[in-house]
Each structure stands twice: as structure tokens, then as C-alpha cells.
Amino acid sequence: VKEAYINFLNHCYIDTEVEMKEIYNSHHIWSLFEKSFLVDMGRVATAPPDRKHADKALESYVINSLMNIITTFFNSPFSDQSQTIQ
């Protein structure tokens, strides 16, 4: 489900609004970073080293999809110009 949502988010927000600057001041996107993306990255980073019980789907989501959307988001020339995080 998260994978589909990230693909939707990437298309609707990042691909279409990255040129319009609004996304960088949007409370919604920063809330996603704080309440979802960072939480999932933390879960992967603090997972036990036992590979037999690893959540491979979550790892794949964080390593591939999440990193892709974060890279796309912050590679925009407008990301440096955002005024405030609301």
C-alpha cells in the first residue's frame, strides 16, 4: 500500500508541483516526512541484525521508493528557496 501511495505522491505532488514551489511550503508534505517517512526509515535503521526475520518489503520501500521521492523532492531548484516549513 505504501509503495502505491508513494508512486501516487511522486506523480501528483512532486512531478506536477515541483515547478510551482507550493509543495515546499505545504504542511501536508512536511507532515508526511515527519510522521511517515522518518518513522519508516527509523524502523529499518533500528531493526535487529537477524536477517531471517527482516521486513524485506519495508526495507525495499525505504531503500528504493522513499529514497527516490526524497531525492526528487530535494533536487529541485525550488527546495532551497522555500521560505518556511509550516
Protein Blocks (a to p, Z undefined) as FASTA:
>chain_A
ZZmmmmmmmmmmmmmmmmnommmmgmklmmmmmmmmmmmmmmmmmgcfblklpcfklmmm
mmmmmmmmmmmmmmpmklmmpfbdZZ
